[in-house]
Amino acid sequence: MCFSAEASFVGGILISGIGIATIRKVHKPSQIVFASIPLFFGIQQIAEGMLWLSIQNPEYLYLKKYATYFFLIMADVLWPMMIPFSVLFMEENRRKRKILFVLLAIGIVLSMYYAFCLVSFNVNPQIMNYHIQYNSDFPKSVALVAFFFYLMVTITPLFVSSIKRTHLLGILMFSSCLITAIFFTQYLTSVWCFFAALISVVIFWILKDSKTEFILNKLFLLKNEYKKNNS
């Protein structure tokens, strides 16, 4: 997260709390992965808080490598797979499921590419202008293409989905990425993950409304069944 270790820890704990509340709104097994997204974002922000500490305080230097790779594994390896999978897992429309399958396949390949890069190349995080910049030796020739596919697999599924209000989440994610790319280009990984973590609380709203609609539909069916049995 931007600003400081304290901001990362506070933000991470708050978002994790909302993540736990979101999971409690699940009323279908197919929603569990999608509902877990805010919790994972919260954990990711706590990891970056540990990274802040390790960079700023020599006594915590031993945490630097672990915190760096934990954060980047979540940012680069987890999200390209988890987001399309979570939306696919909830989707019931066959045509949309086929599109989401393709996006998930691309996401898996992209995650494998980033996993290879994390194993094969060096990453050196440093604090600059109240942000963490992740300097790496990843191949520059494919960086832009990889980022394009990253956007595709982490944002497009939200527009493909037929689940109510996921489009709003997609708009917010895309807008935050655009703002970050324009104003925080050098700190894209850290800053966009911060925005995404905040935006992920919208998932609580999506599942809350979904649960309310589910209960109302169930009551409506019970009412019709009651009328049918007593007619």
N, C-alpha and C positions, 0 to 999 in steps of 0.2 A: 504494500500500500504506500501511497505518497505520504509525505510529511514527517513521520517519526515512528519509532518502535511502539510508543504508547498508543498512537492512532491506529496502528495495525492490530495491536492486541485488543483494544476496546472495540474496534470495528469487527474484528474476527469473532470475538465473543458474542457480540450482539447479533451478528448475522447467523452464527451457529445456533443461538437460541431461537431465532426465527425459523431456522432450518428444522430444528426439532419440532417446533409448533406446526410447521408445514407437513412434516411426516405424519403427525397426528391427524391431519385432515384427510389422509388417504382412506378411501372407501372401496377401492378396487386394487387387487394385487398389481395390475398393469401400471399403476400410478407411482409405485414405490421408487423407481429409479429417478423419475422426473422430480418427485418430491424431495429427493436427497440432494439435489443440485445446490440449494442455498447452504446446506450443512457443509458440503464439500468446499464451497467457496469460502465459508467461514474458517474452516481448517486451513485452507490455503493462505488466507490473510494472517492467521496466527503464525504460520511457518515463515512468512516474510517478516513478521515482527521479530522472530528469532534471528533472522538474517540481519536485520538492522542492529540488533544487540551485538552480534558477532563481529560486524564491521566496525562498530563504534567503540567496542570495549575489548581490549586484548585478552581479558580473562575468559571471554566467551568465544575466542577465535576457533576453538575446536568444533563449534557448531556450524561454522560458515559453510563448509562443503555439504553437510547433511541438509541444512536449511535451503541452500541454493538448489540442490538437485530435487529435493522434495517439492519445492515450489514449481520448478520447471517441468518436472514429470507431470504434475497436475495440469499446468498451463498448456504444455505442448503435446503430451501423450494422452492424458485422460480425457480432456474436453472434446477433441475431435471424434472420439468414439462414443463418449457418454451422452452427448447432446442428441445426435441423430438416433442413437439406440433408445434413449428415453422417450423420444417422440414416437418412434416406430412402435415401441412396446404398447403405447396407448392407442395408436391409430387403428380404426376398424374399417375404414374405406380401402377397398382392395387396390384401386388405382393409385391412391396416395401412398399406400404401403410399398408398392413397387418402386416409386420414386425415392422413398425413404431408405429402402434397401440399397439402392445405388449410392446414395449419400453416405450411408453407413460403411459401405465397402470402400469408398474413397477415404473416409475418415480413418478406417483401420490402416490403410496403406500409408496415410499421412502420419499417423501415430507411430508406425514402424519406422518411418523415415526420421522423425524427430528423436525417437529412442536410439536409433543408430548414431545420430549426431551427438546426442548427450554422452554416449559411450565412447565415441571416437574423437571428439574434439573438446577443446578446453572452453570453460566458461568462467569469466571473472566479473562478479558483480561489484559495483562501486557506487557510493553515494555522490550524486551531483545535483546541486540546486534543489535539495529536499526531495529527491526522487532516487530510486535505485535503477541504475542502468546495468543491464545484463550484456556485457561484452563477450562475444563468442567468436570462435573460428569456424562456425558453420559455413558451408559453401555459399559464397555470395551470388554465384551465377544462377542458383535456383531459389534464392531467398524470396524474391517477389512472387514467383509462381507458387511456392509453398504457402505463402501468406494468403494468396488468392484462394487456394483450395481450403485453407483454414477458415476463412470467412464463409466460404460456401457451405462447409459441413457444420459450422457452429451457428449460423444464422438462418440459412435457407430452410432447414427443417421446421422452424417456427412459423414460416409462411406457408409451407406445404400442409402442415397439420390442420385437421378439421376441428381440433379442440378449441372451444370458445376462448377468446382473448389471447391465444398464443401469438397472434399476429401483432398485438400491441407489444408483447415482450420482444418480438423480432425487430420492430421499429426502434424500440429503445436501445437494443443491443447494437443495431447498425448505427444509430445516431451517436452513441457513445464512442464507437470505434472511429467514426469519422472525425469527431471532435478531438479524440486522442491523437489520431494520425496527423491532424493539422497543427495542433498546439503542443503536443508532447511526443513528437516523432522519435526522439532518442530513447524515450522511456515507455515505449508502446506496450511492452509486455506487462510491466508493473502497473501502469496507470489504467490500461484497459481492463485488467483483471480487477482492479479496485472498482471501477464503474460497473463492471459485470456483476461483481459481488453485491453491490447495492441494488442493482436492477433485479437481481435474482429473487428479491423479496416479493416481486410481482407474482411469482409462482404460488406463494401463500394465498394470494387473492384468487388466482385461477382455480386452485383446488378447493378453496373455501366455497366459491360460487358453484363449483361442480358438485360438491357434497350437498349443498343446499338444494340444488336442482334434483339431485338423485333422491333425496329424502322426499321432496315434494311429489316427484313422479311416483315414488313408491306409495305414498299416502293416497294419491289419485287412483292408482290401480287397486288398492285395498278398498277404497270407497266404491269404485265400480263393481268390484267383486261382491261387496256387501249388498249393494243394490240388486245385483243379479240374483243373489241367493235368496233375497227377501221379496222378489217380485212375483 
